[in-house]
Amino acid sequence: MNRIFATILLAFCTSIVFAQNVPFEKDYFKDNKKEFREADNNYQDGDSYFENGQYYLALQSYLKANEFNPDNARLNFQIGLCYLEAVQRYNSLNHFKKARELDVAVSTDIDYYIGRGYHMNGQFSKAIEFYNTYKKRLLPNQIDEINAVIKHTKECETAMKLVDKPARAFIDNMEELNTPFSEHSPVISADESKMMFTSTRPGSVGGKLDDFTQEYDEDIYISYKVNDRWIKPINVGEPLNTHMNDATVGLASDGQQLLIYNGNKRNGDIQVSYLEGDEWSYPEWLPKSVNSDGTETSASFSGSDNVLYFISSRDEGFGEKDIYRVTKNRKGKWSDAENLGPAINTAYDEESVFMHPDGRTLFFSSRGHNTIGGFDIFNVHMNDDGSWGKPENLGIPINTPDDDLSLVLSADGRHGYFASTRQGGKGRHDIYQITFLGPEKPLYLSNEDQLLASFESSVSDNVLEQSVEIKTIRLTVVKGVVKDALTNEPIKATIEVVDNDKDEIVVEAVSNSKTGKFLVSLPSGKNYGLTVKAEDYLFHSENFDIPKATAYQEVEKEIALNNVKKDVKIVLKNVFFDPGKAILRPTSYPELNRLAKLMNDVPTLKIEISGHTDNTGSATLNQKLSEKRAQAVVEYIKAQEIPEERMTFVGYGQTQPIAPNNTKEGRQQNRRVEFKVLSK
């Protein structure tokens, strides 16, 4: 028994020795005077950097000192604080724990910081335990401290609820894009062919190293998807990148308008640049309705460039930063900013707004709502009446206790891209890809230890239960190329999309002048007329009648425009009649108004309007019907003050089919109205 007691006593004494605080004093290191002086200098440098708010530099100096003396309580505490203030907050825990083991009185709020460390590591029940220990010692007048503990405790409680229903997704570190520096704020085109993002890696246009962060000036980089892989990114250079910080904010669906954050004017404003061929224009400031005396940090177009959502810290908000919206009228003037209201904006910060190309699903990051810590990513759906639903947390492991920001989603809803500082990353902030999964049978995660594994690595092998329904994407993406019908050369053309029922322009886009490529997003549930126009060319029209329940689809078009030449024929695809009748439907008016405008623009133009049918029914009746329909079109255009002598009408009945009549689709194509150029 005496031997056992002696062994226990020795172990107890040994533990005391190992847990003993070792001061940074030369008397403790008489045999290592040179090494002590160097370590002590690093320690003092760390203090100087820390007092100046240069936490990253302080951390580097403290860590060097810690290599020499790892058993100093204050040094470990300071290292923990630096991790919390700088990067990789999850690394703070072990240093806070060791500081407390070495000296329980190292700081009056050490239990709070250990709670923060456990929180950042996804050990939520342990975090609550230390938060409560700290809270019990607070005085009633320590309101800020009490509120902070209450908020963090609620975050942990929310996280433990979400653990039971984690998001069903793959999450992968995009190693081909990331470096040991920060990569953040990814933006993508709707078809996921182009990504632009911000990086602080070496090689920036300005080339300056920041004294506080020890990162280079922010520059904008671009990568393209080739054979389902993102290729090595390149710096886009000037004029997007300057000798200051330049950061991505938002990208139009077609990838031809880039929104940029510029912190050099006032408190930070947003600019826009246009892709002209293969070159970006010099950035222009957005109007005063967007850029205010506050700070504007993030923005997103809504399918087209007629609606813009953005983040602002202007005075009238519910929190420091809120989400606002502006709309552009037909004259190109932006409306006053509209706050999205308390259903979305909280007393805390909102950040990183992104409206999906469907125009109804808004993603944003927030420190409010039911966050699990830091900024979490939420989505909210717009109802048919324009009101908003309830924001939903995207869940674990998409969200972590640290900041998760800048989510953008592909048009098909399959992939998301965002920035995070989770464990297993290559740098301070990395870009991650989310692959949302279908309703396959999940693996069951039962506790925080298993959950922690999802925070510590790129989780391409994680299969997790769904916590938020990723709503069916009801969207049609129309993309293609506009070319000259004779030379096959690309054309810069205006693509105009009209809601035929409302005779309202919903999208205006321009095909790229060098490639002729264009992309427009059409939410389901409307009858659209799409018109392609270019100077000296006859316009081309398409009809997309997309039922409300239509799921995501992509339509590719190669559109050949004809010069205004004699005998050129154009099908008017958005002219509609009731079956068997010659009365124009109101949905035809936008198309015929465009034809009338063409007649006004080319005052010498003379045309023939012709009606055509399929071969169903009597040839004689088809002939008469086609003629009456052609006449109805001419009468409408005459009413737009176009002289009658510039138009003729004729009915060809079923004699000039352009498709086989043995299919429903073919017969539909044959039932048409055309115009032919008689003279220019």
PAMIMAR-509967 format. One record per residue (C-alpha): residue in one letter; x, y, z. Coordinates in steps of 0.05 Angstrom, whole numbers, plus 32768, in hexadecimal, padded with zeros to 4 digits. Layout:
AXYZ ...
//
This chain:
M800080008000 N803A80308011 R805880237FCC I801580337FAB F800D80727FD4 A805380887FC2 T8045807D7F79 I800580A67F7C L802980DD7FA2 L806180DE7F6F A803080E37F36 F800B811B7F59 C804B81427F65 T806181367F1D S802081527F03 I802A81907F2E V807081987F11 F805781917EC9 A801E81C27ED7 Q804C81F67EF7 N804D823C7ED9 V8093824F7EC1 P809E829A7EC1 F80C482BD7E89 E80FD82D17EB7 K814782C57EAC D815282A57EEF Y812A82697ED6 F815782607E99 K819E826A7EB3 D81B882327E86 N8196824E7E47 K81A582997E4B K81AC82A47E00 E816D827D7DEF F814782A07E27 R815A82E67E0D E814182D37DC8 A810082B57DE3 D80F582F07E11 N80FE83207DD7 N80CA82F97DB0 Y809B82FB7DEC Q80A383477DF2 D809A834F7DA7 G805A83287DAC D804183567DE2 S805183937DB8 Y802E83777D7B F7FF283617DA5 E7FE983A77DC4 N7FEA83C37D7D G7FB583937D64 Q7FE6836D7D38 Y7FCE83297D4F Y7FEC83007D18 L8032831C7D24 A802883167D6F L801582CC7D66 Q805582BE7D3F S808082DE7D74 Y805B82BC7DAD L806082787D8D K80AC82807D86 A80B082927DD0 N808382577DE1 E80B382277DBF F80E6823A7DF4 N80B7823E7E30 P807582197E23 D8062821C7E6D N805382657E77 A800A82727E87 R800582B97E6D L802982A87E2C N7FF9826E7E1F F7FBF829C7E2E Q7FD982D17DFE I7FE2829D7DC8 G7F9A82877DD2 L7F8282CF7DCB C7FAB82D87D8B Y7F8B829B7D6C L7F4682B57D7E E7F5682FA7D61 A7F7D82E67D24 V7F7082A37D01 Q7F62825A7D10 R7F3C82677D50 Y7F35821D7D5F N7F80821D7D70 S7F7382497DAC L7F5682117DD8 N7F9481EB7DEC H7FB9822B7DFE F7F8082457E29 K7F7B82017E4C K7FC581FF7E59 A7FC682477E73 R7F9082347EA6 E7FB581F47EBA L7FF4821C7EC6 D7FD282557EEB V7F8782547EFA A7F8B829F7F07 V7FAC82AE7EC4 S7F6F82D87EB2 T7F2D82E67ED3 D7F0A82D17E92 I7F3382937E83 D7EF582667E89 Y7ED182917E55 Y7F0B82887E25 I7F0F823E7E30 G7EC6823C7E20 R7ED582627DDF G7F0B82307DCF Y7EDC81F47DD9 H7EA782197DB1 M7ED782247D76 N7EE781D97D77 G7E9F81C37D74 Q7E9F81A87DBC F7E5F81CC7DCE S7E4C81AC7E10 K7E9281B97E2D A7E8E82017E13 I7E4C820B7E38 E7E6A81EF7E78 F7EA282237E78 Y7E74825C7E61 N7E48824D7E9D T7E83824A7ECD Y7E99828F7EB5 K7E5382AC7EB7 K7E4982997F00 R7E8382C87F13 L7E6983047EEC L7E4A833F7F10 P7E0483587EFD N7E2183977EDF Q7E4E83717EAF I7E1783747E7A D7E43836C7E3C E7E66832F7E58 I7E25830F7E6D N7E05831B7E29 A7E4282FE7E06 V7E3F82BE7E30 I7DF382B87E24 K7DFC82BF7DD9 H7E35828C7DD5 T7E0F825B7E00 K7DD382607DD2 E7E0182547D97 C7E1A82147DB7 E7DD381FE7DC6 T7DBF820B7D7E A7DFC81E47D66 M7DEA81A77D90 K7DA581A77D71 L7DC181AB7D2B V7DF281727D3A D7DB781427D38 K7DA481577CF1 P7DE3816D7CCC A7DE081847C84 R7DE6814E7C50 A7E2181657C27 F7E68815A7C12 I7E9881927C25 D7EDB81967C01 N7F1681C57C09 M7F2581E37BC5 E7F6E81D47BC8 E7F7981EA7B80 L7F6582317B94 N7F7E82387BDB T7FC2824D7BF7 P7FE082577C3D F7FC3829E7C38 S7F7A82B37C37 E7F4A82A17BFF H7F0382BA7C07 S7EC582D87BE7 P7EBB82A87BAC V7E8A82BD7B76 I7E7382917B3C S7E4C82967AFB A7E0982737AFC D7E2082397AD1 E7E5D822F7AFF S7E8F82397AC7 K7EB482747AE6 M7EC982857B2D M7EE982C47B46 F7F0282CD7B8E T7F2F82F67BBB S7F7482E27BD3 T7FAC83017BFD R7FE282D47BE0 P802582EF7BC8 G8025830E7B82 S7FF083437B8D V7FF183807B60 G800383AD7B9A G8034837C7BB9 K802D83997BFF L802D836F7C3F D7FFB83857C73 D801B83977CB6 F7FE1837A7CDE T7FCD833B7CB8 Q800F832B7C97 E7FE9831D7C56 Y7FF2833F7C13 D7FC0836F7BF4 E7F7F834E7BE1 D7F7C83407B96 I7F4783207B6A Y7F5582DD7B49 I7F2F82B47B15 S7F28826A7B06 Y7F0182447AD2 K7EE182007AD5 V7EFC81D17AA0 N7EE581897A9C D7EC481907AE1 R7F0581A87B02 W7F1881EF7B17 I7F5A82027AF6 K7F9282297B16 P7F7B82707B25 I7F9D82AD7B09 N7FA082F57B21 V7F70831E7AF5 G7FA083597AF8 E7F8D83A17AEB P7F5D83C57AE9 L7F3883987B1A N7F7583927B47 T7F9883D17B5F H7FD083E27B8F M7F9D83DF7BC7 N7F6D83A87BE0 D7F3C838F7BAB A7F08835A7BBD T7ED183347B99 V7E8A83427BB0 G7E5983267B7D L7E56830D7B35 A7E1B83127B05 S7DFD82D07AEF D7E1D82D57AAA G7E6282E57AC8 Q7E6783287AA4 Q7E5C83597ADE L7E8983577B1B L7E79837B7B5C I7EB783907B82 Y7EC483A97BC9 N7EF183E77BCC G7F0583FE7C11 N7F2A843C7BFA K7EED846A7BF7 R7EC9847F7C36 N7EBE84407C61 G7EBD840F7C27 D7E90840F7BE9 I7E7D83E27BB0 Q7E9083E97B67 V7E7C83C57B27 S7EA683B07AEC Y7E8E83957AA8 L7EAE835E7A7F E7EB8837A7A39 G7ED183427A0C D7F0883257A38 E7F1A83657A5D W7EFA83837A9B S7EE783CC7A9C Y7F0083FD7ACF P7ED483F57B0D E7E9C84287B16 W7E7D843D7B58 L7E3684257B65 P7E05845E7B72 K7DF884817BB5 S7DBA84577BC1 V7DEB841D7BCC N7E2B843E7BE3 S7E1E84677C22 D7E4684887C59 G7E4784437C7A T7E6C84057C62 E7E5383DA7C28 T7E7783977C27 S7E4F83667BFD A7E1C83667BC4 S7DF983377B95 F7DD083407B56 S7D8D831B7B54 G7D8E82F37B13 S7D9383337AEB D7DB483767AF9 N7D7183977B09 V7D6F83837B52 L7DAA83887B81 Y7DAF836D7BC9 F7DE8838A7BF3 I7E0583907C39 S7E0983D57C5A S7E1883F27C9E R7DEE84317C92 D7DCD844F7CCF E7D8584387CC4 G7D9583ED7CCB F7D7F83BC7D00 G7DC783A87D0F E7E0C83C17CFD K7E0783A27CB7 D7DC583917C95 I7DAD83777C51 Y7D8D83AA7C22 R7D7083A87BDC V7D6C83D97BA2 T7D4983D27B5E K7D5883F27B1B N7D2184107AF0 R7D1E84107AA4 K7D4584517AA1 G7D7E84317AC8 K7D7384587B09 W7D7984337B4B S7D4484387B80 D7D50844C7BC8 A7D6C84157BF4 E7D3983E87C16 N7D4B83C47C56 L7D34837B7C53 G7D1883827C99 P7D1D835F7CDD A7D09831B7CC3 I7D4D83177CA2 N7D78834D7CC3 T7D8B83467D0C A7DAB83707D42 Y7DEC834E7D2E D7E1383517CED E7DF983357CAB E7E2D832A7C75 S7E3C83097C32 V7DF9830E7C0E F7DEB82E37BD1 M7DAB82DD7BAA H7DA5829D7B82 P7D9682A57B37 D7D4F828D7B45 G7D4382D27B63 R7D2082B57BA1 T7D5482927BCC L7D8182C07BF4 F7DC082A87C17 F7DE582D17C4B S7E1282CB7C87 S7DFD82E57CCC R7E1482E97D13 G7DCB82E97D28 H7D9082BA7D1F N7DA182737D37 T7DEB82757D29 I7E1982417D48 G7E5282747D4E G7E7282AB7D25 F7E5382B77CE1 D7E25827D7CCA I7E0782767C85 F7DBB827A7C7F N7D8982787C46 V7D4482977C41 H7D0F828F7C0B M7CE582C77BED N7C9A82B77BEB D7C6E82C57BAF D7C5583057BCF G7C9B83207BD8 S7C9F83127C23 W7CD782E97C41 G7CD482A67C65 K7CFD82957CA2 P7D4982927C9B E7D65824C7CA3 N7DAA82397CBC L7DCB820C7C87 G7DE381E07CBF I7E2081B97CD3 P7E5481AC7CB5 I7E4881E57C83 N7E4882147CBF T7E7D82117CF5 P7E8582377D37 D7EB582667D11 D7EA482957CD7 D7E8582767C98 L7E7A82A97C62 S7E6E82BA7C19 L7E44827F7C02 V7E32827F7BB8 L7E0982497B96 S7E09822E7B50 A7DC882377B28 D7DB781ED7B2D G7DBF81EE7B79 R7DF081B57B78 H7E2F81D97B8E G7E3E82117BBF Y7E7F82367BCC F7E91825C7C0B A7ECB82737C37 S7EDC82567C7B T7F14824F7CAE R7F0582087CC3 Q7F3981D57CD8 G7F5F81B17CA1 G7F6481EE7C75 K7FA082057C4D G7F9F824E7C63 R7F7E82807C90 H7F3E82827C67 D7F32824D7C33 I7EFD82437BFD Y7ED382047C04 Q7EA381E27BD5 I7E6181C57BEE T7E40818D7BC6 F7DF881877BDC L7DDE813F7BDC G7D9C811F7BCF P7D7380F67C01 E7DA280BB7C06 K7DA780927C45 P7DD380B97C76 L7E0980A47CA5 Y7DF680B47CED L7E2280E27D16 S7E1380DB7D60 N7E4081097D87 E7E6E81457D87 D7EAD811D7D7E Q7E9481037D3B L7E7B81487D29 L7EBF81657D38 A7EDD813A7D02 S7EB2815E7CCF F7ED181A17CE5 E7F1881877CE2 S7F1E81727C99 S7F06817A7C53 V7ECB814B7C58 S7EC2812E7C13 D7EB380EC7C35 N7E7F810A7C65 V7E3880F57C58 L7E0B811B7C88 E7DC181207C97 Q7D9C815B7C7A S7D8981957CA8 V7D7081C87C76 E7D4781B77C39 I7D6C81CF7BFB K7D2F81E37BD4 T7D2581CA7B8D I7D4381FC7B5E R7D0D82137B2D L7D3882387AFB T7D4982357AB1 V7D8E824D7A9D V7D9182617A53 K7DD782687A39 G7DF5826979F5 V7E19828F79BF V7E0382C77990 K7E2382C5794B D7E1E82E57907 A7DF582B678DC L7E2482BE78A0 T7E6A82C778BD N7E60829F78FD E7E8482D67923 P7E6E82E5796B I7E4183217975 K7E38835079AF A7DEC835079B6 T7DB8836679E8 I7D90832D7A07 E7D4D83457A21 V7D1E83187A48 V7CD6832D7A50 D7CA083127A7D N7C6C830A7A46 D7C31830C7A76 K7C46834E7A94 D7C6A836B7A57 E7CA3837A7A87 I7CED83747A7B V7D0A83467AB0 V7D51833B7A96 E7D8083637A6A A7DC383457A59 V7DF9834D7A24 S7E1E83167A00 N7E69831A7A06 S7E88834179CD K7EC2831179C4 T7E9F82CE79CD G7E5682DE79C0 K7E4482B779FF F7E0982C87A2B L7DE482AC7A67 V7DA082BE7A85 S7D7B82A07AC0 L7D2F82967ABA P7D0A82827AFA S7CD182517AEE G7C8882647AEB K7C8882987AB3 N7C80829F7A68 Y7CBF82C17A4E G7CCF82E17A0D L7D1A82E479FF T7D32831479C9 V7D78831B79AE K7D87835D798D A7DC5837C796D E7DD083BA7943 D7DC683AD78F7 Y7DA983687905 L7D63834D7906 F7D4E8339794C H7D4682F17961 S7D1082DA7992 E7D04829D79BC N7CCA828979E9 F7CD382667A2C D7C9282547A4D I7CAB82357A8E P7C7782167ABC K7C7D82267B06 A7C9181DF7B19 T7CC981DA7AE6 A7D0981C37B09 Y7D4F81DC7AF7 Q7D6381D67AAF E7D9781F37A80 V7D8782067A38 E7DBE82147A07 K7DB2823F79C9 E7DDC8252798D I7DBB82907971 A7DCC82A8792B L7DB882F0791C N7DAB830678D5 N7DBD834A78B9 V7D81837278A1 K7D838357785A K7D4F83497825 D7D2A8307782A V7D4282F87871 K7D0B82D57899 I7D0182D878E5 V7CD082AE790E L7CAA82D67942 K7CAC82A3797A N7C8682CC79AD V7C4682D87984 F7C0C82B0799F F7BC482A2798B D7B8C827A79A9 P7B8482367986 G7B60823D7944 K7B588289794B A7B7B82C77930 I7B7482F2796E L7BB88307798B R7BC582F579D3 P7BDF832E79FF T7C1F83067A0A S7C2F831479C0 Y7C33835F79CA P7C7B836479E4 E7C95833E79A6 L7C6D83687975 N7C8283A87998 R7CCA8395798B L7CBA838A7942 A7C9983CE793F K7CD783ED795E L7D0283CB7929 M7CD683EA78F4 N7CDF842E7914 D7D2A8425791B V7D30841278D1 P7CFD844178B0 T7D0A8426786A L7CFD83DE787E K7CC383BA785B I7CAC83757872 E7C7D833D7864 I7C57831D789E S7C4582D57890 G7C1982A478B6 H7C26825878B8 T7C02821C78D4 D7C0E81D278DD N7BEA819E78B2 T7BB3818F78E5 G7B6D819A78C7 S7B5781B67885 A7B8B81D67858 T7B58820B7844 L7B48821E788C N7B92821E789D Q7BA0824E7863 K7B6A827E787A L7B80827A78C3 S7BC8828878B2 E7BB582C47889 K7B8882E178BF R7BC082D878F3 A7BF282FC78C6 Q7BBF833478BC A7BB5833A7907 V7BFF83457910 V7C01837A78DB E7BC5839D78FA Y7BE8839F793E I7C2883BC7921 K7C0083F078FA A7BE28405793C Q7C2984157953 E7C2B844C791D I7C51842278E9 P7C38843578A2 E7C0E83FE7882 E7C3484027840 R7C7383E77861 M7C5183A57871 T7C2E836E784C F7C0E832F7867 V7C0482EB784B G7BED82A67863 Y7C128268784D G7BE882377876 Q7C0B81F4787A T7C3481FA783B Q7C778211785A P7C8681E37895 I7CC981ED78B8 A7CC481AC78E1 P7CA2816778D8 N7C58816778E6 N7C5981217904 T7C6D8139794A K7C4D8169797B E7C8D8193797E G7C9281967932 R7C4A81AC792A Q7C5581E2795F Q7C9081FE7938 N7C6881FF78F8 R7C3182297919 R7C55826B7914 V7C5782B378FC E7C9482CB78D5 F7CAB830C78B8 K7CD683127879 V7CFF834E7864 L7CE683677821 S7D1583A2781D K7D4183CB784A 
//
